[in-house]
Amino acid sequence: FDSSLIGLAGRAVSKVASVAGVVTGVAGATASAAVNVAKAVGSAVTSLWNGAKSITGSKKENYLKIRAAAHAAGDPHPDIVAAQWALESGWGKKESGKFNFFGIKAQKGEPGTSVRTREVLGGRSVYINDSFKNYASLEEGIADRVAFIKNNPRYTKAGYFNAQTPYEAAQALQRGGYATDPN
């Protein structure tokens, strides 16, 4: 896969509640809708991260910072980007590469960090070592995640840019094949 979406695992109900609380307070969504967004983002891949923390502040402050960076980069659903960041990175505590909170893989010749990660290949869960992209800043990492979605027609075809709600946008990411895990 081109990039991984570390979704909400079934056993991580507390994370759903945490995301629901922040989305409710920050984005004005109902708690029920926020939980649905988190569920739609889904369980994708569980990775073993290098764990370097490069962002500080409260959960709410960091959520707003990520949301603002996604908005500035032109994503039509900045709350989805912020929710992905919260789920994939454990609220900014884990990175797959330097300033890489979204599991974006490094292409040949790009600077990256080698990490052992879980993938679903051919319907089987396997662990592999893969190189994840490094970025110079948080904003660069978020802008690349936004560019990745914009530049891949499969997300347009899946309806991401026509989605009217965060829930529809999250479902479109799944339909577009954002991760290898079918759940």
Salt bridges, closest charged atoms under 4 A:
ASP2 OD2 - ARG154 NH1 2.89
ASP75 OD2 - ARG145 NH1 2.85
ASP79 OD1 - ARG67 NE 2.90
GLU110 OE2 - LYS133 NZ 3.21
GLU119 OE2 - LYS105 NZ 2.96
ASP130 OD2 - LYS105 NZ 2.86
ASP144 OD2 - LYS133 NZ 3.03
ASP181 OD2 - ARG118 NH2 2.86
